[in-house]
Each structure stands twice: as C-alpha cells, then as structure tokens.
C-alpha cells in the first residue's frame, strides 16, 4: 500500500498549512505533494516556505509561483472579469512585495509537473491541467470523454490538479481517475470555514481517494489579514466560508451552490 497526501492553493494561509501538516503526520503517509500557488489572497507569504521545506513537501509550480519567479506583471490567474482582475492585481502586488528574493529564487527551481509510478499506475501531478498551468477544471464542465483526453495527453492513469479551489474526484469507466485536490488557502464556497486536502491510497492497483477537512484558527488568519490591510472581501470569505471574489469564473452549477 502507498499513501500520498496532496494539496494545493495554499494562498499564504500558513495557519491552515501548519494544521494540515500536523494532521498528515498522524496518517502514516509515504509522501506529501503540493500542487502550487503558495502565495496570494492571504498575509505574510514568506511564512509558508519553511513549513513546506521542514516537512519535506515535494512542490510544483502554480501560475502564481511562476509569475513570482519570473517577475511577471500579473498572476496569470486566468480571470476575464474586470472586478476579479482588480482583486487579483491587489493580491499579486502585495504577494510580490512580501515574498523574499530567496523564496522567489526557490520558486524558480520548481518543476511545472511531476510524474510518478505507483503499483504500475502512472500518476501525473499538475497545477491547472496537463494542457495549461492556469486552466480551470470544474467538475460540472468536464465530461468523461474530456477527462479521458486529458489523461491521454498526460500519459497517466491518475491525474491530480488544483487551481479551481473546489475539490472533486471522478472515477472513470475505464478505471482511470481525475482528482481535483481542492485548496488549503481558503474555504470552497460552501459556508464552511474549514479547508481541504486529499489523501490517496493505492493498494493492489486500486485507488481510493479521501478528502480530509482541515480545521484551523481562521479568526487569527482574518486578524492577520486585517493587520496587513488586505481587502475586506478576502477577509469575509475566510470568516464566512463564502466566496466574494472570483465568482465570474464559476460555472452555473458551482456558482449556484454559493451565497452570491
């Protein structure tokens, strides 16, 4: 049996990351993977890096990490709505200023993907999708045929991604799997204040996927965000569990589950 803990979208939420790593440590995992987007949204991005390094987390680049490493003018978040882009600009500018040159240099060393082989199953890890780092893979918008295409594109039996901030798992009729591991950095627009990571267990070529809720001191995070003068809309999401930004990118079914 092999067990992997996988998360993404930390978004500078060092308190949730610390809580998740403490939980993982009790679950006898063989390896921990992060699918990128270490900064954005939250306060004090440099607090995330030592937690990842000290716990031996194997990390790939997300679009945010790629932008920070290359000194790009924006986060490559993939938004089209002017309101979402304005909040993305505020978040990126703050994160760029508060991420040290040392940590930006470390981000530049990270790969864009990882390919593993576990019990003869090919496992591919990407941030957005195998086609594009910032492609959104929403559960309601992905047909089985499209997911099979992505698996073929990635040359994989199991594909793990993040980027959307909302977890899901599809076991396809072919026996292959696609897992969106969700995000550690902010709640997933369901009114809950917890965040999530994924636990993948491989046994005899069979994969089981469990999504683990992470409870952390979100009031303390909100206080840090207020102290850093981050947007009230970001803080409201942390305190209520409902998204107040990035709504225009949501397909109808995912948006209908939220408050706004």
C-alpha positions in Angstrom: 0.0 0.0 0.0 1.1 3.5 -0.8 -0.4 6.6 0.7 0.0 10.2 -0.6 -1.2 13.5 0.9 -1.7 16.1 -1.8 -2.9 19.7 -1.5 -2.7 22.9 -3.5 -3.7 26.5 -3.4 -2.1 27.4 -0.1 -2.6 31.1 -0.8 -0.3 32.2 2.0 -2.6 30.6 4.6 0.3 29.4 6.8 -2.1 28.5 9.7 -4.1 26.1 7.6 -0.9 24.6 6.1 0.5 24.0 9.6 -2.7 22.4 10.7 -2.8 20.2 7.6 0.8 19.1 8.0 0.1 18.2 11.6 -2.9 16.1 10.5 -0.8 14.4 7.7 1.9 13.5 10.3 -0.7 11.3 12.1 -1.8 9.4 9.0 1.3 7.4 8.1 1.7 8.8 4.6 4.6 7.9 2.3 5.0 11.3 0.7 3.4 14.8 0.7 2.9 16.8 -2.5 1.9 20.4 -3.1 0.5 21.4 -6.5 1.4 25.0 -6.3 0.1 28.5 -5.7 1.9 29.1 -2.4 1.1 32.8 -2.3 -1.9 35.1 -3.0 -5.0 36.1 -1.0 -3.6 35.8 2.5 -1.0 37.5 4.7 2.8 37.2 5.1 3.6 34.8 2.2 7.1 34.0 3.4 5.7 32.1 6.4 4.6 29.2 4.1 8.1 28.3 2.8 9.8 27.0 5.9 6.7 24.8 6.7 7.0 23.1 3.3 10.7 22.7 3.5 10.8 21.4 7.1 8.1 18.8 6.3 9.8 17.6 3.1 6.8 18.5 0.9 7.5 17.9 -2.8 6.2 21.0 -4.6 5.4 22.0 -8.2 4.8 25.5 -9.6 1.4 27.0 -9.9 0.7 30.0 -12.1 1.3 32.4 -9.1 4.6 30.8 -8.3 5.7 31.0 -12.0 4.8 34.7 -12.1 6.7 35.5 -8.9 9.7 33.5 -10.0 9.9 35.3 -13.4 8.9 38.7 -12.1 5.9 38.9 -14.3 3.4 41.9 -14.0 0.4 39.7 -13.1 -0.5 36.3 -11.6 -1.6 34.6 -14.8 -4.8 33.6 -12.9 -6.9 33.3 -16.0 -9.7 35.7 -15.0 -11.7 37.6 -17.5 -14.0 39.7 -15.3 -12.6 43.3 -14.6 -13.7 43.0 -10.9 -11.9 39.7 -10.4 -8.8 41.1 -12.2 -8.7 44.1 -9.9 -8.7 42.0 -6.8 -6.1 39.7 -8.4 -3.9 42.7 -9.1 -4.2 43.8 -5.4 -3.3 40.3 -4.2 -0.4 39.8 -6.6 1.2 43.2 -5.9 1.0 42.5 -2.2 2.4 39.0 -2.5 5.2 40.1 -4.9 6.3 42.8 -2.4 6.2 40.5 0.6 7.9 37.4 -0.9 11.7 37.5 -0.3 14.2 37.2 -3.2 15.4 33.9 -1.7 12.0 32.4 -1.9 11.3 33.7 -5.4 14.6 32.1 -6.4 13.4 28.8 -4.9 10.1 29.0 -6.7 12.1 29.3 -10.0 13.6 25.8 -9.3 10.3 24.0 -9.0 9.0 21.8 -11.9 5.7 22.5 -13.7 4.6 18.9 -13.2 5.6 15.6 -11.7 5.1 12.0 -13.0 5.1 9.1 -10.6 4.6 5.4 -11.0 2.8 3.6 -8.1 1.9 -0.1 -8.4 2.2 0.2 -12.2 -0.2 3.1 -12.2 1.0 6.3 -13.9 0.3 9.3 -11.7 0.6 12.8 -13.1 0.6 16.0 -10.9 -0.2 19.4 -12.5 -1.4 22.7 -11.1 -4.2 23.5 -13.6 -4.3 20.9 -16.2 -1.8 19.0 -18.4 -2.6 21.4 -21.2 -2.1 24.7 -19.4 -0.9 25.7 -16.0 -3.9 28.1 -15.4 -6.7 26.0 -17.0 -9.7 25.6 -14.7 -11.0 22.0 -14.5 -14.5 22.4 -13.0 -16.4 19.2 -12.2 -19.6 20.3 -13.9 -17.7 21.3 -17.0 -15.7 18.2 -17.6 -17.2 15.3 -19.4 -15.8 11.8 -19.1 -14.6 12.0 -22.7 -12.7 15.2 -22.0 -11.1 13.8 -18.9 -10.0 10.7 -20.8 -8.4 13.1 -23.4 -6.5 14.9 -20.6 -5.3 11.6 -19.2 -4.1 10.5 -22.6 -2.4 13.9 -23.0 -0.7 13.5 -19.7 0.1 9.8 -20.3 -1.4 9.0 -17.0 -3.8 6.6 -15.2 -4.4 9.1 -12.4 -4.4 12.9 -12.8 -4.2 15.2 -9.8 -4.8 19.0 -10.1 -5.9 22.1 -8.1 -6.3 25.7 -9.3 -10.2 25.9 -9.0 -10.3 25.9 -5.2 -13.1 23.3 -5.2 -12.4 19.6 -4.7 -13.8 16.7 -6.7 -12.9 13.2 -7.8 -14.1 11.3 -10.9 -13.5 7.5 -11.2 -14.0 6.9 -15.0 -15.5 3.7 -16.5 -12.0 3.0 -17.9 -10.7 2.6 -14.4 -8.7 5.8 -14.6 -9.1 8.7 -12.1 -9.1 12.5 -12.1 -8.7 14.2 -8.7 -9.0 17.9 -8.0 -7.5 18.1 -4.5 -9.2 21.4 -3.6 -7.3 24.2 -1.8 -5.8 24.8 1.6 -5.8 28.6 1.4 -9.5 29.4 1.5 -12.8 27.6 2.0 -14.6 26.2 -1.0 -17.7 28.5 -1.2 -19.9 26.2 0.9 -20.3 28.2 4.1 -17.8 26.1 6.0 -14.6 27.7 7.4 -12.5 24.6 7.1 -10.3 23.8 4.1 -9.3 20.5 2.4 -6.5 18.2 1.2 -6.7 14.9 -0.5 -5.4 11.5 0.8 -4.8 9.0 -2.0 -4.3 5.3 -1.1 -3.0 2.8 -3.6 -3.4 -0.9 -2.9 -3.3 -3.7 -5.5 -3.7 -1.3 -8.4 -6.8 0.1 -6.7 -7.0 3.8 -5.8 -9.2 5.2 -3.0 -9.5 9.0 -2.5 -10.5 10.6 0.7 -10.9 14.4 1.2 -9.7 15.5 4.6 -11.2 18.6 6.2 -8.7 20.9 7.9 -9.9 23.0 10.9 -7.6 25.9 11.8 -7.7 29.2 13.6 -9.4 31.2 10.9 -10.1 34.1 13.2 -6.4 34.5 13.8 -5.8 34.5 10.0 -8.5 37.1 9.5 -6.9 39.3 12.1 -3.5 39.0 10.3 -5.2 39.9 7.0 -6.8 43.0 8.6 -3.4 44.0 10.0 -2.0 43.8 6.5 -4.8 45.8 5.1 -5.9 43.1 2.7 -9.3 43.6 1.1 -12.4 43.2 3.3 -13.8 40.9 0.7 -10.9 38.4 1.2 -11.4 38.5 5.0 -15.1 38.0 4.7 -14.5 34.8 2.7 -12.2 33.4 5.5 -14.8 34.3 8.2 -17.9 33.1 6.5 -16.8 30.3 4.0 -18.5 32.1 1.1 -16.6 33.5 -1.9 -16.9 37.2 -2.5 -14.5 37.4 -5.4 -13.6 35.1 -8.4 -17.3 34.4 -8.9 -17.4 35.1 -12.6 -15.2 32.1 -13.4 -17.6 29.7 -11.7 -19.8 27.6 -14.0 -23.5 27.8 -13.2 -23.7 24.6 -11.1 -20.8 25.6 -8.9 -21.9 29.2 -8.5 -25.5 28.1 -7.6 -24.1 26.4 -4.5 -22.8 29.6 -3.1 -24.4 32.6 -1.4 -23.7 35.1 -4.2 
